[in-house]
Amino acid sequence: MGHRRGSQPADLLIFSMAKRISSNLVLMAKILLDRLERISADSGWAHQASGVRASLAKILSQEDSDLEQISPLLELGFMILETAAGEIPEK
């Protein structure tokens, strides 16, 4: 019985941390959606950006967003942004 009492605060801490991580991922996904939308249609990355945007929007529209689905899309989306930004000519 003593072990169970000791684990309750740890369980609450883990739940709280998971909820915070989830909130941060969702916020990053929303920011990424906005940034991916700004990639020029003339860019070779526009089509890929559109696909990532659609996938992220679909996941975020679900009541329970699956973190395992969001993380790889965030990674891919940020890679697309970085690569597309590298195509912008310097003035």
HTML snippet that shows the backbone in 3Dmol.js (N, CA, C, O; Angstrom):
<script src="https://3Dmol.org/build/3Dmol-min.js"></script>
<div id="view" style="width:600px;height:400px;position:relative"></div>
<script>
const pdb = `
ATOM      1  N   MET A   1       0.812  -1.187   0.000  1.00  0.00           N
ATOM      2  CA  MET A   1       0.000   0.000   0.000  1.00  0.00           C
ATOM      3  C   MET A   1       0.861   1.259   0.000  1.00  0.00           C
ATOM      4  O   MET A   1       0.518   2.243  -0.654  1.00  0.00           O
ATOM      5  N   GLY A   2       1.980   1.234   0.731  1.00  0.00           N
ATOM      6  CA  GLY A   2       2.853   2.388   0.807  1.00  0.00           C
ATOM      7  C   GLY A   2       3.453   2.743  -0.542  1.00  0.00           C
ATOM      8  O   GLY A   2       3.661   3.917  -0.849  1.00  0.00           O
ATOM      9  N   HIS A   3       3.730   1.723  -1.344  1.00  0.00           N
ATOM     10  CA  HIS A   3       4.303   1.973  -2.669  1.00  0.00           C
ATOM     11  C   HIS A   3       3.319   2.750  -3.541  1.00  0.00           C
ATOM     12  O   HIS A   3       3.722   3.643  -4.287  1.00  0.00           O
ATOM     13  N   ARG A   4       2.057   2.419  -3.452  1.00  0.00           N
ATOM     14  CA  ARG A   4       1.039   3.086  -4.268  1.00  0.00           C
ATOM     15  C   ARG A   4       0.940   4.567  -3.924  1.00  0.00           C
ATOM     16  O   ARG A   4       0.824   5.413  -4.812  1.00  0.00           O
ATOM     17  N   ARG A   5       0.985   4.872  -2.640  1.00  0.00           N
ATOM     18  CA  ARG A   5       0.907   6.289  -2.236  1.00  0.00           C
ATOM     19  C   ARG A   5       2.091   7.069  -2.770  1.00  0.00           C
ATOM     20  O   ARG A   5       1.942   8.208  -3.213  1.00  0.00           O
ATOM     21  N   GLY A   6       3.260   6.464  -2.729  1.00  0.00           N
ATOM     22  CA  GLY A   6       4.459   7.142  -3.200  1.00  0.00           C
ATOM     23  C   GLY A   6       4.445   7.375  -4.698  1.00  0.00           C
ATOM     24  O   GLY A   6       5.081   8.308  -5.186  1.00  0.00           O
ATOM     25  N   SER A   7       3.731   6.541  -5.429  1.00  0.00           N
ATOM     26  CA  SER A   7       3.739   6.671  -6.883  1.00  0.00           C
ATOM     27  C   SER A   7       2.718   7.687  -7.390  1.00  0.00           C
ATOM     28  O   SER A   7       2.833   8.147  -8.526  1.00  0.00           O
ATOM     29  N   GLN A   8       1.743   8.042  -6.597  1.00  0.00           N
ATOM     30  CA  GLN A   8       0.720   8.968  -7.063  1.00  0.00           C
ATOM     31  C   GLN A   8       1.277  10.333  -7.451  1.00  0.00           C
ATOM     32  O   GLN A   8       0.932  10.832  -8.522  1.00  0.00           O
ATOM     33  N   PRO A   9       2.117  10.961  -6.638  1.00  0.00           N
ATOM     34  CA  PRO A   9       2.679  12.242  -7.078  1.00  0.00           C
ATOM     35  C   PRO A   9       3.524  12.084  -8.343  1.00  0.00           C
ATOM     36  O   PRO A   9       3.508  12.957  -9.212  1.00  0.00           O
ATOM     37  N   ALA A  10       4.254  10.985  -8.450  1.00  0.00           N
ATOM     38  CA  ALA A  10       5.057  10.747  -9.657  1.00  0.00           C
ATOM     39  C   ALA A  10       4.146  10.581 -10.864  1.00  0.00           C
ATOM     40  O   ALA A  10       4.442  11.097 -11.941  1.00  0.00           O
ATOM     41  N   ASP A  11       3.037   9.864 -10.692  1.00  0.00           N
ATOM     42  CA  ASP A  11       2.085   9.685 -11.790  1.00  0.00           C
ATOM     43  C   ASP A  11       1.514  11.027 -12.238  1.00  0.00           C
ATOM     44  O   ASP A  11       1.376  11.283 -13.434  1.00  0.00           O
ATOM     45  N   LEU A  12       1.188  11.870 -11.280  1.00  0.00           N
ATOM     46  CA  LEU A  12       0.653  13.197 -11.610  1.00  0.00           C
ATOM     47  C   LEU A  12       1.696  14.045 -12.318  1.00  0.00           C
ATOM     48  O   LEU A  12       1.374  14.787 -13.246  1.00  0.00           O
ATOM     49  N   LEU A  13       2.945  13.936 -11.882  1.00  0.00           N
ATOM     50  CA  LEU A  13       4.023  14.689 -12.514  1.00  0.00           C
ATOM     51  C   LEU A  13       4.217  14.237 -13.960  1.00  0.00           C
ATOM     52  O   LEU A  13       4.361  15.064 -14.861  1.00  0.00           O
ATOM     53  N   ILE A  14       4.219  12.937 -14.173  1.00  0.00           N
ATOM     54  CA  ILE A  14       4.384  12.402 -15.527  1.00  0.00           C
ATOM     55  C   ILE A  14       3.217  12.827 -16.407  1.00  0.00           C
ATOM     56  O   ILE A  14       3.421  13.224 -17.554  1.00  0.00           O
ATOM     57  N   PHE A  15       2.005  12.750 -15.887  1.00  0.00           N
ATOM     58  CA  PHE A  15       0.827  13.177 -16.643  1.00  0.00           C
ATOM     59  C   PHE A  15       0.917  14.656 -16.994  1.00  0.00           C
ATOM     60  O   PHE A  15       0.620  15.054 -18.120  1.00  0.00           O
ATOM     61  N   SER A  16       1.330  15.468 -16.023  1.00  0.00           N
ATOM     62  CA  SER A  16       1.456  16.903 -16.245  1.00  0.00           C
ATOM     63  C   SER A  16       2.517  17.207 -17.300  1.00  0.00           C
ATOM     64  O   SER A  16       2.313  18.066 -18.158  1.00  0.00           O
ATOM     65  N   MET A  17       3.642  16.508 -17.239  1.00  0.00           N
ATOM     66  CA  MET A  17       4.716  16.717 -18.220  1.00  0.00           C
ATOM     67  C   MET A  17       4.255  16.287 -19.608  1.00  0.00           C
ATOM     68  O   MET A  17       4.524  16.978 -20.590  1.00  0.00           O
ATOM     69  N   ALA A  18       3.565  15.157 -19.698  1.00  0.00           N
ATOM     70  CA  ALA A  18       3.078  14.664 -20.990  1.00  0.00           C
ATOM     71  C   ALA A  18       2.084  15.651 -21.591  1.00  0.00           C
ATOM     72  O   ALA A  18       2.098  15.898 -22.797  1.00  0.00           O
ATOM     73  N   LYS A  19       1.225  16.210 -20.751  1.00  0.00           N
ATOM     74  CA  LYS A  19       0.244  17.181 -21.226  1.00  0.00           C
ATOM     75  C   LYS A  19       0.933  18.444 -21.740  1.00  0.00           C
ATOM     76  O   LYS A  19       0.524  19.014 -22.752  1.00  0.00           O
ATOM     77  N   ARG A  20       1.991  18.880 -21.031  1.00  0.00           N
ATOM     78  CA  ARG A  20       2.734  20.060 -21.445  1.00  0.00           C
ATOM     79  C   ARG A  20       3.465  19.810 -22.765  1.00  0.00           C
ATOM     80  O   ARG A  20       3.474  20.669 -23.646  1.00  0.00           O
ATOM     81  N   ILE A  21       4.074  18.635 -22.897  1.00  0.00           N
ATOM     82  CA  ILE A  21       4.763  18.284 -24.139  1.00  0.00           C
ATOM     83  C   ILE A  21       3.756  18.246 -25.283  1.00  0.00           C
ATOM     84  O   ILE A  21       4.028  18.746 -26.375  1.00  0.00           O
ATOM     85  N   SER A  22       2.596  17.654 -25.029  1.00  0.00           N
ATOM     86  CA  SER A  22       1.547  17.579 -26.038  1.00  0.00           C
ATOM     87  C   SER A  22       1.122  18.978 -26.469  1.00  0.00           C
ATOM     88  O   SER A  22       0.981  19.243 -27.663  1.00  0.00           O
ATOM     89  N   SER A  23       0.919  19.863 -25.518  1.00  0.00           N
ATOM     90  CA  SER A  23       0.516  21.238 -25.834  1.00  0.00           C
ATOM     91  C   SER A  23       1.583  21.947 -26.666  1.00  0.00           C
ATOM     92  O   SER A  23       1.263  22.676 -27.604  1.00  0.00           O
ATOM     93  N   ASN A  24       2.854  21.727 -26.315  1.00  0.00           N
ATOM     94  CA  ASN A  24       3.944  22.362 -27.063  1.00  0.00           C
ATOM     95  C   ASN A  24       4.018  21.836 -28.492  1.00  0.00           C
ATOM     96  O   ASN A  24       4.249  22.609 -29.422  1.00  0.00           O
ATOM     97  N   LEU A  25       3.825  20.529 -28.678  1.00  0.00           N
ATOM     98  CA  LEU A  25       3.855  19.959 -30.022  1.00  0.00           C
ATOM     99  C   LEU A  25       2.713  20.499 -30.874  1.00  0.00           C
ATOM    100  O   LEU A  25       2.899  20.805 -32.052  1.00  0.00           O
ATOM    101  N   VAL A  26       1.550  20.613 -30.285  1.00  0.00           N
ATOM    102  CA  VAL A  26       0.395  21.138 -31.018  1.00  0.00           C
ATOM    103  C   VAL A  26       0.647  22.599 -31.387  1.00  0.00           C
ATOM    104  O   VAL A  26       0.329  23.013 -32.502  1.00  0.00           O
ATOM    105  N   LEU A  27       1.206  23.378 -30.480  1.00  0.00           N
ATOM    106  CA  LEU A  27       1.522  24.782 -30.774  1.00  0.00           C
ATOM    107  C   LEU A  27       2.554  24.872 -31.899  1.00  0.00           C
ATOM    108  O   LEU A  27       2.398  25.675 -32.819  1.00  0.00           O
ATOM    109  N   MET A  28       3.603  24.055 -31.831  1.00  0.00           N
ATOM    110  CA  MET A  28       4.611  24.055 -32.894  1.00  0.00           C
ATOM    111  C   MET A  28       3.989  23.647 -34.224  1.00  0.00           C
ATOM    112  O   MET A  28       4.341  24.200 -35.266  1.00  0.00           O
ATOM    113  N   ALA A  29       3.068  22.684 -34.200  1.00  0.00           N
ATOM    114  CA  ALA A  29       2.413  22.252 -35.437  1.00  0.00           C
ATOM    115  C   ALA A  29       1.589  23.381 -36.036  1.00  0.00           C
ATOM    116  O   ALA A  29       1.576  23.557 -37.255  1.00  0.00           O
ATOM    117  N   LYS A  30       0.906  24.145 -35.201  1.00  0.00           N
ATOM    118  CA  LYS A  30       0.107  25.270 -35.702  1.00  0.00           C
ATOM    119  C   LYS A  30       0.998  26.354 -36.308  1.00  0.00           C
ATOM    120  O   LYS A  30       0.662  26.936 -37.339  1.00  0.00           O
ATOM    121  N   ILE A  31       2.120  26.619 -35.670  1.00  0.00           N
ATOM    122  CA  ILE A  31       3.066  27.600 -36.207  1.00  0.00           C
ATOM    123  C   ILE A  31       3.629  27.105 -37.534  1.00  0.00           C
ATOM    124  O   ILE A  31       3.757  27.870 -38.490  1.00  0.00           O
ATOM    125  N   LEU A  32       3.965  25.814 -37.580  1.00  0.00           N
ATOM    126  CA  LEU A  32       4.508  25.231 -38.804  1.00  0.00           C
ATOM    127  C   LEU A  32       3.492  25.298 -39.943  1.00  0.00           C
ATOM    128  O   LEU A  32       3.862  25.566 -41.086  1.00  0.00           O
ATOM    129  N   LEU A  33       2.221  25.057 -39.645  1.00  0.00           N
ATOM    130  CA  LEU A  33       1.179  25.163 -40.669  1.00  0.00           C
ATOM    131  C   LEU A  33       1.213  26.544 -41.325  1.00  0.00           C
ATOM    132  O   LEU A  33       1.153  26.668 -42.548  1.00  0.00           O
ATOM    133  N   ASP A  34       1.311  27.567 -40.495  1.00  0.00           N
ATOM    134  CA  ASP A  34       1.339  28.938 -41.004  1.00  0.00           C
ATOM    135  C   ASP A  34       2.578  29.186 -41.864  1.00  0.00           C
ATOM    136  O   ASP A  34       2.492  29.794 -42.931  1.00  0.00           O
ATOM    137  N   ARG A  35       3.710  28.715 -41.395  1.00  0.00           N
ATOM    138  CA  ARG A  35       4.966  28.939 -42.139  1.00  0.00           C
ATOM    139  C   ARG A  35       4.996  28.176 -43.454  1.00  0.00           C
ATOM    140  O   ARG A  35       5.450  28.710 -44.466  1.00  0.00           O
ATOM    141  N   LEU A  36       4.518  26.935 -43.456  1.00  0.00           N
ATOM    142  CA  LEU A  36       4.515  26.141 -44.679  1.00  0.00           C
ATOM    143  C   LEU A  36       3.605  26.756 -45.739  1.00  0.00           C
ATOM    144  O   LEU A  36       3.862  26.637 -46.937  1.00  0.00           O
ATOM    145  N   GLU A  37       2.548  27.408 -45.288  1.00  0.00           N
ATOM    146  CA  GLU A  37       1.617  28.048 -46.217  1.00  0.00           C
ATOM    147  C   GLU A  37       2.270  29.209 -46.957  1.00  0.00           C
ATOM    148  O   GLU A  37       1.820  29.585 -48.039  1.00  0.00           O
ATOM    149  N   ARG A  38       3.311  29.771 -46.391  1.00  0.00           N
ATOM    150  CA  ARG A  38       3.980  30.929 -46.980  1.00  0.00           C
ATOM    151  C   ARG A  38       5.023  30.562 -48.030  1.00  0.00           C
ATOM    152  O   ARG A  38       5.580  31.447 -48.679  1.00  0.00           O
ATOM    153  N   ILE A  39       5.295  29.270 -48.205  1.00  0.00           N
ATOM    154  CA  ILE A  39       6.263  28.873 -49.222  1.00  0.00           C
ATOM    155  C   ILE A  39       5.676  29.198 -50.592  1.00  0.00           C
ATOM    156  O   ILE A  39       4.532  28.853 -50.890  1.00  0.00           O
ATOM    157  N   SER A  40       6.459  29.851 -51.400  1.00  0.00           N
ATOM    158  CA  SER A  40       6.015  30.283 -52.725  1.00  0.00           C
ATOM    159  C   SER A  40       5.584  29.093 -53.582  1.00  0.00           C
ATOM    160  O   SER A  40       6.203  28.030 -53.547  1.00  0.00           O
ATOM    161  N   ALA A  41       4.525  29.289 -54.342  1.00  0.00           N
ATOM    162  CA  ALA A  41       4.052  28.245 -55.261  1.00  0.00           C
ATOM    163  C   ALA A  41       5.093  27.940 -56.329  1.00  0.00           C
ATOM    164  O   ALA A  41       5.059  26.875 -56.945  1.00  0.00           O
ATOM    165  N   ASP A  42       6.021  28.873 -56.552  1.00  0.00           N
ATOM    166  CA  ASP A  42       7.087  28.676 -57.533  1.00  0.00           C
ATOM    167  C   ASP A  42       8.204  27.768 -57.007  1.00  0.00           C
ATOM    168  O   ASP A  42       9.032  27.283 -57.778  1.00  0.00           O
ATOM    169  N   SER A  43       8.221  27.546 -55.703  1.00  0.00           N
ATOM    170  CA  SER A  43       9.259  26.715 -55.109  1.00  0.00           C
ATOM    171  C   SER A  43       9.019  25.248 -55.448  1.00  0.00           C
ATOM    172  O   SER A  43       7.881  24.786 -55.537  1.00  0.00           O
ATOM    173  N   GLY A  44      10.106  24.542 -55.633  1.00  0.00           N
ATOM    174  CA  GLY A  44      10.006  23.102 -55.862  1.00  0.00           C
ATOM    175  C   GLY A  44       9.503  22.358 -54.634  1.00  0.00           C
ATOM    176  O   GLY A  44       9.121  21.192 -54.724  1.00  0.00           O
ATOM    177  N   TRP A  45       9.502  23.021 -53.504  1.00  0.00           N
ATOM    178  CA  TRP A  45       9.069  22.400 -52.248  1.00  0.00           C
ATOM    179  C   TRP A  45       7.602  22.663 -51.935  1.00  0.00           C
ATOM    180  O   TRP A  45       7.090  22.147 -50.942  1.00  0.00           O
ATOM    181  N   ALA A  46       6.922  23.444 -52.747  1.00  0.00           N
ATOM    182  CA  ALA A  46       5.531  23.814 -52.467  1.00  0.00           C
ATOM    183  C   ALA A  46       4.616  22.592 -52.390  1.00  0.00           C
ATOM    184  O   ALA A  46       3.744  22.527 -51.523  1.00  0.00           O
ATOM    185  N   HIS A  47       4.805  21.641 -53.275  1.00  0.00           N
ATOM    186  CA  HIS A  47       3.947  20.449 -53.290  1.00  0.00           C
ATOM    187  C   HIS A  47       4.142  19.620 -52.014  1.00  0.00           C
ATOM    188  O   HIS A  47       3.169  19.173 -51.406  1.00  0.00           O
ATOM    189  N   GLN A  48       5.401  19.419 -51.615  1.00  0.00           N
ATOM    190  CA  GLN A  48       5.672  18.670 -50.387  1.00  0.00           C
ATOM    191  C   GLN A  48       5.142  19.410 -49.160  1.00  0.00           C
ATOM    192  O   GLN A  48       4.601  18.797 -48.240  1.00  0.00           O
ATOM    193  N   ALA A  49       5.302  20.727 -49.158  1.00  0.00           N
ATOM    194  CA  ALA A  49       4.802  21.533 -48.046  1.00  0.00           C
ATOM    195  C   ALA A  49       3.287  21.411 -47.935  1.00  0.00           C
ATOM    196  O   ALA A  49       2.737  21.352 -46.835  1.00  0.00           O
ATOM    197  N   SER A  50       2.625  21.374 -49.078  1.00  0.00           N
ATOM    198  CA  SER A  50       1.172  21.240 -49.087  1.00  0.00           C
ATOM    199  C   SER A  50       0.736  19.905 -48.480  1.00  0.00           C
ATOM    200  O   SER A  50      -0.247  19.843 -47.743  1.00  0.00           O
ATOM    201  N   GLY A  51       1.462  18.860 -48.791  1.00  0.00           N
ATOM    202  CA  GLY A  51       1.133  17.544 -48.239  1.00  0.00           C
ATOM    203  C   GLY A  51       1.322  17.479 -46.742  1.00  0.00           C
ATOM    204  O   GLY A  51       0.496  16.910 -46.028  1.00  0.00           O
ATOM    205  N   VAL A  52       2.410  18.061 -46.262  1.00  0.00           N
ATOM    206  CA  VAL A  52       2.663  18.081 -44.816  1.00  0.00           C
ATOM    207  C   VAL A  52       1.609  18.926 -44.120  1.00  0.00           C
ATOM    208  O   VAL A  52       1.108  18.549 -43.061  1.00  0.00           O
ATOM    209  N   ARG A  53       1.267  20.072 -44.713  1.00  0.00           N
ATOM    210  CA  ARG A  53       0.210  20.929 -44.142  1.00  0.00           C
ATOM    211  C   ARG A  53      -1.104  20.176 -44.027  1.00  0.00           C
ATOM    212  O   ARG A  53      -1.769  20.238 -42.994  1.00  0.00           O
ATOM    213  N   ALA A  54      -1.479  19.465 -45.084  1.00  0.00           N
ATOM    214  CA  ALA A  54      -2.749  18.731 -45.072  1.00  0.00           C
ATOM    215  C   ALA A  54      -2.734  17.643 -43.995  1.00  0.00           C
ATOM    216  O   ALA A  54      -3.723  17.453 -43.286  1.00  0.00           O
ATOM    217  N   SER A  55      -1.622  16.940 -43.877  1.00  0.00           N
ATOM    218  CA  SER A  55      -1.531  15.877 -42.863  1.00  0.00           C
ATOM    219  C   SER A  55      -1.589  16.449 -41.448  1.00  0.00           C
ATOM    220  O   SER A  55      -2.283  15.913 -40.584  1.00  0.00           O
ATOM    221  N   LEU A  56      -0.861  17.532 -41.218  1.00  0.00           N
ATOM    222  CA  LEU A  56      -0.896  18.164 -39.888  1.00  0.00           C
ATOM    223  C   LEU A  56      -2.289  18.689 -39.561  1.00  0.00           C
ATOM    224  O   LEU A  56      -2.780  18.508 -38.447  1.00  0.00           O
ATOM    225  N   ALA A  57      -2.918  19.335 -40.524  1.00  0.00           N
ATOM    226  CA  ALA A  57      -4.263  19.882 -40.297  1.00  0.00           C
ATOM    227  C   ALA A  57      -5.250  18.766 -39.966  1.00  0.00           C
ATOM    228  O   ALA A  57      -6.106  18.922 -39.095  1.00  0.00           O
ATOM    229  N   LYS A  58      -5.124  17.649 -40.660  1.00  0.00           N
ATOM    230  CA  LYS A  58      -6.023  16.513 -40.403  1.00  0.00           C
ATOM    231  C   LYS A  58      -5.830  15.974 -38.983  1.00  0.00           C
ATOM    232  O   LYS A  58      -6.802  15.721 -38.271  1.00  0.00           O
ATOM    233  N   ILE A  59      -4.576  15.803 -38.580  1.00  0.00           N
ATOM    234  CA  ILE A  59      -4.295  15.289 -37.234  1.00  0.00           C
ATOM    235  C   ILE A  59      -4.780  16.265 -36.172  1.00  0.00           C
ATOM    236  O   ILE A  59      -5.381  15.856 -35.178  1.00  0.00           O
ATOM    237  N   LEU A  60      -4.521  17.555 -36.377  1.00  0.00           N
ATOM    238  CA  LEU A  60      -4.913  18.560 -35.381  1.00  0.00           C
ATOM    239  C   LEU A  60      -6.428  18.712 -35.287  1.00  0.00           C
ATOM    240  O   LEU A  60      -6.945  19.136 -34.253  1.00  0.00           O
ATOM    241  N   SER A  61      -7.136  18.373 -36.350  1.00  0.00           N
ATOM    242  CA  SER A  61      -8.595  18.491 -36.316  1.00  0.00           C
ATOM    243  C   SER A  61      -9.240  17.356 -35.522  1.00  0.00           C
ATOM    244  O   SER A  61     -10.407  17.443 -35.141  1.00  0.00           O
ATOM    245  N   GLN A  62      -8.486  16.306 -35.279  1.00  0.00           N
ATOM    246  CA  GLN A  62      -9.002  15.188 -34.493  1.00  0.00           C
ATOM    247  C   GLN A  62      -9.013  15.576 -33.022  1.00  0.00           C
ATOM    248  O   GLN A  62      -8.162  16.336 -32.558  1.00  0.00           O
ATOM    249  N   GLU A  63      -9.981  15.047 -32.303  1.00  0.00           N
ATOM    250  CA  GLU A  63     -10.117  15.406 -30.896  1.00  0.00           C
ATOM    251  C   GLU A  63      -8.871  15.028 -30.097  1.00  0.00           C
ATOM    252  O   GLU A  63      -8.373  15.832 -29.309  1.00  0.00           O
ATOM    253  N   ASP A  64      -8.369  13.819 -30.293  1.00  0.00           N
ATOM    254  CA  ASP A  64      -7.148  13.378 -29.617  1.00  0.00           C
ATOM    255  C   ASP A  64      -6.032  13.279 -30.645  1.00  0.00           C
ATOM    256  O   ASP A  64      -5.924  12.280 -31.356  1.00  0.00           O
ATOM    257  N   SER A  65      -5.202  14.314 -30.724  1.00  0.00           N
ATOM    258  CA  SER A  65      -4.085  14.319 -31.663  1.00  0.00           C
ATOM    259  C   SER A  65      -3.047  13.302 -31.205  1.00  0.00           C
ATOM    260  O   SER A  65      -2.676  13.274 -30.031  1.00  0.00           O
ATOM    261  N   ASP A  66      -2.581  12.473 -32.125  1.00  0.00           N
ATOM    262  CA  ASP A  66      -1.604  11.435 -31.815  1.00  0.00           C
ATOM    263  C   ASP A  66      -0.198  12.016 -31.930  1.00  0.00           C
ATOM    264  O   ASP A  66       0.241  12.394 -33.016  1.00  0.00           O
ATOM    265  N   LEU A  67       0.502  12.083 -30.799  1.00  0.00           N
ATOM    266  CA  LEU A  67       1.838  12.662 -30.782  1.00  0.00           C
ATOM    267  C   LEU A  67       2.802  11.885 -31.661  1.00  0.00           C
ATOM    268  O   LEU A  67       3.730  12.459 -32.230  1.00  0.00           O
ATOM    269  N   GLU A  68       2.589  10.596 -31.773  1.00  0.00           N
ATOM    270  CA  GLU A  68       3.473   9.779 -32.605  1.00  0.00           C
ATOM    271  C   GLU A  68       3.324  10.131 -34.083  1.00  0.00           C
ATOM    272  O   GLU A  68       4.242   9.885 -34.865  1.00  0.00           O
ATOM    273  N   GLN A  69       2.207  10.691 -34.473  1.00  0.00           N
ATOM    274  CA  GLN A  69       2.007  11.123 -35.856  1.00  0.00           C
ATOM    275  C   GLN A  69       2.495  12.554 -36.071  1.00  0.00           C
ATOM    276  O   GLN A  69       2.953  12.894 -37.162  1.00  0.00           O
ATOM    277  N   ILE A  70       2.400  13.384 -35.051  1.00  0.00           N
ATOM    278  CA  ILE A  70       2.783  14.790 -35.186  1.00  0.00           C
ATOM    279  C   ILE A  70       4.300  14.955 -35.292  1.00  0.00           C
ATOM    280  O   ILE A  70       4.779  15.721 -36.128  1.00  0.00           O
ATOM    281  N   SER A  71       5.043  14.259 -34.471  1.00  0.00           N
ATOM    282  CA  SER A  71       6.497  14.455 -34.403  1.00  0.00           C
ATOM    283  C   SER A  71       7.212  14.286 -35.745  1.00  0.00           C
ATOM    284  O   SER A  71       7.992  15.162 -36.118  1.00  0.00           O
ATOM    285  N   PRO A  72       6.977  13.190 -36.491  1.00  0.00           N
ATOM    286  CA  PRO A  72       7.677  13.068 -37.778  1.00  0.00           C
ATOM    287  C   PRO A  72       7.261  14.143 -38.787  1.00  0.00           C
ATOM    288  O   PRO A  72       8.068  14.575 -39.611  1.00  0.00           O
ATOM    289  N   LEU A  73       6.006  14.567 -38.718  1.00  0.00           N
ATOM    290  CA  LEU A  73       5.547  15.625 -39.624  1.00  0.00           C
ATOM    291  C   LEU A  73       6.202  16.956 -39.285  1.00  0.00           C
ATOM    292  O   LEU A  73       6.521  17.739 -40.180  1.00  0.00           O
ATOM    293  N   LEU A  74       6.405  17.216 -37.994  1.00  0.00           N
ATOM    294  CA  LEU A  74       7.111  18.431 -37.597  1.00  0.00           C
ATOM    295  C   LEU A  74       8.541  18.407 -38.133  1.00  0.00           C
ATOM    296  O   LEU A  74       9.030  19.401 -38.669  1.00  0.00           O
ATOM    297  N   GLU A  75       9.193  17.279 -37.983  1.00  0.00           N
ATOM    298  CA  GLU A  75      10.568  17.150 -38.457  1.00  0.00           C
ATOM    299  C   GLU A  75      10.637  17.374 -39.966  1.00  0.00           C
ATOM    300  O   GLU A  75      11.495  18.112 -40.451  1.00  0.00           O
ATOM    301  N   LEU A  76       9.740  16.741 -40.697  1.00  0.00           N
ATOM    302  CA  LEU A  76       9.713  16.889 -42.155  1.00  0.00           C
ATOM    303  C   LEU A  76       9.367  18.322 -42.555  1.00  0.00           C
ATOM    304  O   LEU A  76       9.986  18.887 -43.457  1.00  0.00           O
ATOM    305  N   GLY A  77       8.385  18.902 -41.887  1.00  0.00           N
ATOM    306  CA  GLY A  77       7.967  20.264 -42.198  1.00  0.00           C
ATOM    307  C   GLY A  77       9.078  21.274 -41.983  1.00  0.00           C
ATOM    308  O   GLY A  77       9.276  22.164 -42.811  1.00  0.00           O
ATOM    309  N   PHE A  78       9.808  21.146 -40.878  1.00  0.00           N
ATOM    310  CA  PHE A  78      10.904  22.075 -40.623  1.00  0.00           C
ATOM    311  C   PHE A  78      12.050  21.867 -41.604  1.00  0.00           C
ATOM    312  O   PHE A  78      12.735  22.824 -41.966  1.00  0.00           O
ATOM    313  N   MET A  79      12.266  20.633 -42.035  1.00  0.00           N
ATOM    314  CA  MET A  79      13.288  20.370 -43.046  1.00  0.00           C
ATOM    315  C   MET A  79      12.895  21.033 -44.369  1.00  0.00           C
ATOM    316  O   MET A  79      13.738  21.623 -45.046  1.00  0.00           O
ATOM    317  N   ILE A  80      11.622  20.935 -44.730  1.00  0.00           N
ATOM    318  CA  ILE A  80      11.137  21.582 -45.960  1.00  0.00           C
ATOM    319  C   ILE A  80      11.310  23.094 -45.867  1.00  0.00           C
ATOM    320  O   ILE A  80      11.768  23.730 -46.817  1.00  0.00           O
ATOM    321  N   LEU A  81      10.944  23.672 -44.719  1.00  0.00           N
ATOM    322  CA  LEU A  81      11.112  25.124 -44.538  1.00  0.00           C
ATOM    323  C   LEU A  81      12.567  25.545 -44.694  1.00  0.00           C
ATOM    324  O   LEU A  81      12.873  26.518 -45.382  1.00  0.00           O
ATOM    325  N   GLU A  82      13.448  24.812 -44.055  1.00  0.00           N
ATOM    326  CA  GLU A  82      14.871  25.150 -44.106  1.00  0.00           C
ATOM    327  C   GLU A  82      15.403  25.062 -45.539  1.00  0.00           C
ATOM    328  O   GLU A  82      16.145  25.934 -45.992  1.00  0.00           O
ATOM    329  N   THR A  83      15.015  24.004 -46.238  1.00  0.00           N
ATOM    330  CA  THR A  83      15.486  23.823 -47.607  1.00  0.00           C
ATOM    331  C   THR A  83      14.904  24.885 -48.535  1.00  0.00           C
ATOM    332  O   THR A  83      15.617  25.443 -49.369  1.00  0.00           O
ATOM    333  N   ALA A  84      13.611  25.163 -48.391  1.00  0.00           N
ATOM    334  CA  ALA A  84      12.967  26.178 -49.237  1.00  0.00           C
ATOM    335  C   ALA A  84      13.562  27.555 -48.961  1.00  0.00           C
ATOM    336  O   ALA A  84      13.733  28.356 -49.881  1.00  0.00           O
ATOM    337  N   ALA A  85      13.879  27.832 -47.694  1.00  0.00           N
ATOM    338  CA  ALA A  85      14.486  29.122 -47.359  1.00  0.00           C
ATOM    339  C   ALA A  85      15.862  29.256 -47.988  1.00  0.00           C
ATOM    340  O   ALA A  85      16.285  30.361 -48.328  1.00  0.00           O
ATOM    341  N   GLY A  86      16.561  28.144 -48.147  1.00  0.00           N
ATOM    342  CA  GLY A  86      17.874  28.171 -48.775  1.00  0.00           C
ATOM    343  C   GLY A  86      17.805  28.525 -50.247  1.00  0.00           C
ATOM    344  O   GLY A  86      18.808  28.924 -50.838  1.00  0.00           O
ATOM    345  N   GLU A  87      16.633  28.382 -50.846  1.00  0.00           N
ATOM    346  CA  GLU A  87      16.457  28.727 -52.264  1.00  0.00           C
ATOM    347  C   GLU A  87      16.187  30.211 -52.495  1.00  0.00           C
ATOM    348  O   GLU A  87      16.232  30.685 -53.631  1.00  0.00           O
ATOM    349  N   ILE A  88      15.910  30.934 -51.433  1.00  0.00           N
ATOM    350  CA  ILE A  88      15.609  32.361 -51.564  1.00  0.00           C
ATOM    351  C   ILE A  88      16.906  33.093 -51.888  1.00  0.00           C
ATOM    352  O   ILE A  88      17.878  32.997 -51.138  1.00  0.00           O
ATOM    353  N   PRO A  89      16.925  33.824 -52.999  1.00  0.00           N
ATOM    354  CA  PRO A  89      18.166  34.536 -53.369  1.00  0.00           C
ATOM    355  C   PRO A  89      18.453  35.677 -52.409  1.00  0.00           C
ATOM    356  O   PRO A  89      17.549  36.365 -51.934  1.00  0.00           O
ATOM    357  N   GLU A  90      19.736  35.857 -52.139  1.00  0.00           N
ATOM    358  CA  GLU A  90      20.149  36.972 -51.288  1.00  0.00           C
ATOM    359  C   GLU A  90      20.100  38.260 -52.092  1.00  0.00           C
ATOM    360  O   GLU A  90      20.348  38.264 -53.298  1.00  0.00           O
ATOM    361  N   LYS A  91      19.782  39.341 -51.418  1.00  0.00           N
ATOM    362  CA  LYS A  91      19.703  40.644 -52.103  1.00  0.00           C
ATOM    363  C   LYS A  91      20.951  41.444 -51.867  1.00  0.00           C
ATOM    364  O   LYS A  91      21.069  42.565 -52.362  1.00  0.00           O
TER     365      LYS A  91
END
`;
const viewer = $3Dmol.createViewer("view");
viewer.addModel(pdb, "pdb");
viewer.setStyle({}, {cartoon: {color: "spectrum"}});
viewer.zoomTo();
viewer.render();
</script>
